[in-house]
Amino acid sequence: MPYRCKLAILNNIVPPYRLPIYIKLGKVFRTSVLISGKEDNSLKWKGMEQSLIQNGISVKIARGMTFRFKNSTKEGKTFEKRNLHINPGYLFDLIREKPDVVISTEMGFRTAMALLYGRLFHKPVWVWWGGTLHTERKRVIIKRWFRWGIIQFARHWISYGNTSTEYLMNVGVKRDRILQIQNCVDENLYAKPVEPAYKHQPKPVFLLAGQFIFRKGIDLFLKAAARLQKEGYRFSILLVGDGPEKGSMQQLASDLELESILFIPPQPPELMSAAYRSADVFVFPTLEDVWGLVINESLWSGVPVLSSIYAGCTPEIVPPENHFDPLDPQDFDRALKLVFDNKLKPADTTPLLTSDKVASMIIRDIQQNIGIEDENSALL
C-alpha cells in the first residue's frame, strides 16, 4: 500500500467553516488536528471535533494556557475580545505525532512551535494567514517583531485572499511562497432552498448577523437606519447574534425609536440559511474584519450584500457598487437607499470558491512541494 503523508493541522478550535476542508485533507493525508480548545465559541462549536473523529481524523488538545482580554472604546464599551494562547504542548504533540507536513492557522505562538518542529526535523510548515493591512495596522511593536521572526523562517504560506496576500507581501513574504485561496464556508449549508425563518414586515428587510461588539459597527447601522426612518423610509430590521454589547445595542435602538426591529438569538450554521432568506439585503458594517464569512453565507443563500470597505473580503467578492464606508454617515445612507432605488447589485456567487476547490488547492500545493502523490490524488 502506498505511503500516505502525515499532516498535522494546528488550530485554536475547529470552526464549522473549516470542517469540509479538513475532511477532504483527511481523505488524502493521514491527518491530525491539534487544538488549544479555549475560545468563547468553543462550546457552541464542540460538535465539530466529533465530526472530524467520525471521518478518521484524530483530534488532540495541546497543553498550555489561554489569556483572555478585550479592547475597549473610550467609553468603556467592548470593541473586540481577544485570546492569547501559549501552548508549548503543540511542540511535544508534534514530536510524538511525527507529521511529514504541518499547517498552522495563525502567526503566533503555535506557529512558532510548528516552525521549531520543522526546523528540528526538516519538515515543511505552511502558515495559514488572514490578516490585512487594515486589521494589522495597530499591532504593538512586540507583536510586529514576533511576526518578523516568523516570516524569516516560514517558507510556505496560505492566504485568505487578495487583501491577506497584500499584507504578507508588504511585510516581506515573496509572492511565489504564497498559496492564495479564499476564506470559505460549507456552501452546502446555504445553497439549498429553504423557507424563510422569519416573515417580518414592512419590506424591505435588512439583516445583520454576528457578534455584538463595537468592531462590527452595529451601532453605526442603527443610527443610519434611524436617519432613514426619519426621512420617511419604511423597512424592517433583523439582528441575529449575541455578545457583550447586545444590551447596549438594544438600548440604542430604543433611544433612536427605531421601528420594526427584531433581535434574534444566535443560530447554528444549519439554520442560518433560513435566517438569511428572511431578508432582502444583508448589511455588514464592520470596522475591522480579516474577511467576513457572513458575506459568503449570505451570497450562497441568494441574498444581496452591502459590505463595509473595512472587511477583507469586500473588494474580492462584493460588487463595487455595494461597498460603503460605515464611518461616513452620508455614504452609509447612500448605500442603504440603493435598496429602495432598485440599484442594489444582486447576489452573485461567481467570485466565490467552494470548500472543495479550496481543499484541492491546498492538497496540490503540499504535494507539489513535497513531491509525493498517490492514488488518493484522484479525489481531487
Residue pairs with C-beta under 8 A, 6 or more apart in sequence:
2 374
2 375
3 372
3 374
4 28
4 29
4 30
4 374
4 376
5 28
5 29
5 30
5 100
5 101
5 366
5 370
5 372
6 29
6 30
6 31
6 32
6 97
6 98
6 99
6 100
6 101
7 25
7 29
7 30
7 31
7 32
7 99
7 100
7 101
7 102
7 103
7 366
8 31
8 32
8 33
8 34
8 93
8 94
8 97
8 99
8 101
8 102
8 103
9 22
9 25
9 31
9 32
9 33
9 34
9 102
9 103
9 104
9 105
10 34
10 35
10 62
10 90
10 102
10 103
10 104
10 105
10 110
10 111
10 113
10 114
11 18
11 33
11 34
11 35
11 36
11 105
12 35
12 36
12 37
12 38
12 39
12 83
12 85
12 105
12 106
12 110
13 35
13 36
13 37
13 38
13 39
13 41
13 42
13 45
13 48
14 22
14 33
14 35
14 45
14 48
14 49
14 52
14 59
15 41
15 45
15 48
16 45
16 48
16 185
16 186
16 269
17 183
17 184
17 185
17 186
17 269
17 293
17 355
19 48
19 51
19 52
19 186
20 186
20 188
20 355
20 356
20 359
21 184
21 355
21 358
21 359
21 362
22 31
22 33
22 52
22 57
23 51
23 52
23 55
23 57
24 355
24 356
24 359
24 360
24 363
24 379
25 31
25 359
25 362
25 363
26 52
26 55
26 56
26 57
27 376
27 379
28 363
28 376
28 377
28 379
28 380
29 101
29 363
29 366
31 56
31 57
31 58
32 57
32 58
32 59
32 60
32 97
32 99
33 49
33 52
33 57
33 58
33 59
33 60
34 59
34 60
34 61
34 62
34 90
34 93
34 94
34 97
35 49
35 59
35 60
35 61
35 62
36 61
36 62
36 64
36 66
36 85
36 87
36 110
37 61
38 66
38 83
38 85
39 83
40 81
40 83
44 266
44 268
49 59
52 59
53 59
60 93
61 89
62 87
62 89
62 90
62 93
62 110
63 87
63 88
63 89
63 92
64 85
64 86
64 87
64 88
64 89
64 90
65 85
65 86
65 87
66 83
66 84
66 85
66 86
67 83
67 84
67 86
68 81
68 82
68 83
68 84
69 81
69 82
69 84
70 78
70 79
70 80
70 81
70 82
70 244
71 78
71 79
71 80
71 82
72 78
72 79
73 79
73 214
77 214
77 245
77 248
78 213
78 214
78 243
78 244
78 245
79 213
79 214
79 215
80 213
80 214
80 215
80 288
81 213
81 244
84 108
84 109
85 108
85 109
85 110
86 109
87 109
87 110
87 113
88 113
90 110
90 113
90 114
91 113
91 116
91 117
94 102
94 113
94 114
94 117
95 117
95 121
98 121
99 123
100 123
100 370
100 372
101 123
101 124
101 125
101 126
101 366
101 370
102 114
102 117
102 118
102 123
102 124
102 125
102 126
103 125
103 126
103 127
103 128
103 158
103 362
104 110
104 111
104 113
104 114
104 115
104 125
104 126
104 127
104 128
105 128
106 127
106 128
106 129
107 127
107 129
107 131
107 147
107 150
108 146
111 125
111 127
111 150
111 154
112 146
112 149
112 150
114 125
114 127
115 125
115 150
115 153
115 154
117 123
117 125
118 124
118 125
119 153
124 155
124 156
124 366
124 369
124 370
125 154
125 155
125 156
126 156
126 157
126 158
126 179
126 362
126 365
126 366
127 150
127 154
127 156
127 157
127 158
128 157
128 158
129 157
129 158
129 159
129 160
129 164
129 167
129 168
130 159
130 160
130 164
130 183
130 290
130 291
130 312
131 164
131 167
131 290
132 163
132 164
132 166
132 167
132 290
132 312
133 163
133 166
133 167
133 170
134 163
134 288
134 310
134 312
135 288
135 289
135 290
135 312
136 167
139 147
147 171
148 171
148 172
151 171
151 172
151 173
154 173
155 177
156 177
156 179
156 365
156 369
157 168
157 173
157 177
157 178
157 179
158 178
158 179
158 181
158 362
158 365
159 165
159 168
159 178
159 179
159 180
159 181
160 181
160 182
160 183
160 290
160 291
160 312
161 180
161 181
161 182
161 183
161 291
161 312
161 313
161 316
162 180
162 315
162 316
163 290
163 312
163 313
163 315
163 316
164 180
164 290
164 312
165 175
165 178
165 180
168 178
169 175
169 178
179 361
179 362
179 365
181 353
181 358
181 361
181 362
182 316
182 317
182 352
182 353
182 358
183 290
183 291
183 293
183 296
183 312
183 313
184 293
184 296
184 352
184 353
184 354
184 355
184 358
185 269
185 293
185 296
185 297
185 300
185 355
186 269
186 355
187 296
187 300
187 349
187 352
187 354
187 355
189 269
189 270
189 272
189 273
189 297
189 300
190 272
190 273
190 276
190 297
190 300
190 301
191 300
191 301
191 349
192 273
194 273
194 274
194 277
195 274
195 277
196 274
196 277
196 278
197 267
197 271
197 274
197 275
197 277
197 278
198 238
198 262
198 264
198 275
198 278
199 278
200 236
200 238
200 260
200 262
200 278
201 236
201 260
202 234
202 235
202 236
202 260
203 235
203 236
203 280
204 235
204 236
204 279
204 280
204 281
204 339
204 340
205 235
205 236
205 237
205 238
205 278
205 279
205 280
205 281
206 221
206 225
206 235
206 236
206 237
206 238
206 279
206 280
206 281
206 282
206 283
206 336
206 339
207 237
207 238
207 239
207 240
207 275
207 276
207 278
207 279
207 281
207 282
207 283
207 298
207 303
208 216
208 218
208 221
208 237
208 238
208 239
208 240
208 241
208 282
208 283
208 284
208 285
209 239
209 240
209 241
209 272
209 275
209 276
209 282
209 294
210 216
210 240
210 241
210 294
211 241
211 242
211 243
212 218
212 241
212 242
212 243
212 244
212 245
212 246
212 249
213 243
213 244
213 245
214 245
214 287
215 286
215 287
215 288
215 289
216 285
216 286
216 287
217 285
217 286
217 287
217 308
217 326
218 239
218 245
218 249
218 285
219 248
219 249
219 252
220 285
220 326
220 327
220 332
221 283
221 285
221 326
221 332
222 249
222 252
222 253
222 256
222 258
223 252
223 256
223 329
224 285
224 329
224 332
224 333
224 336
225 235
225 237
225 256
225 258
225 261
225 336
226 256
226 257
226 258
227 329
227 333
228 235
228 333
228 336
228 337
229 235
229 258
229 259
233 337
233 340
234 260
235 260
235 339
236 260
236 261
236 262
237 258
237 260
237 261
237 262
238 262
238 264
238 275
238 278
238 279
239 249
239 261
239 262
239 263
239 264
240 264
240 265
240 266
240 267
240 272
240 275
241 264
241 266
242 265
242 266
246 263
249 263
250 263
253 261
264 275
267 275
272 297
272 301
273 297
273 300
273 301
276 282
276 297
276 298
276 301
276 302
276 303
277 301
277 302
277 303
279 303
280 303
280 304
280 339
281 303
281 304
281 305
281 306
281 339
281 344
282 294
282 295
282 298
282 303
282 304
282 305
282 306
283 305
283 306
283 336
284 292
284 294
284 295
284 305
284 306
284 307
284 308
284 311
285 308
285 324
285 326
285 332
286 292
286 308
286 310
286 311
286 326
287 308
287 310
287 326
287 327
288 310
289 308
289 310
289 311
289 312
289 313
290 312
291 311
291 312
291 313
292 307
292 311
292 312
292 313
292 314
293 313
295 305
295 307
295 311
295 313
295 314
295 317
295 318
296 313
296 317
296 352
298 304
298 305
298 347
299 305
299 317
299 347
299 348
299 349
299 352
300 349
300 352
301 347
302 347
303 347
304 322
304 344
304 345
304 346
304 347
305 318
305 322
305 347
306 322
306 324
306 335
306 336
306 338
306 339
306 344
307 313
307 314
307 318
307 322
307 323
307 324
308 314
308 323
308 324
308 325
308 326
309 323
309 324
309 325
310 325
310 326
314 323
315 323
316 351
317 351
317 352
319 345
319 348
321 338
321 343
321 344
321 345
322 335
322 338
322 344
322 345
323 335
324 331
324 332
324 334
324 335
325 331
325 332
326 332
338 344
360 380
363 377
363 380
364 380
367 373
367 377
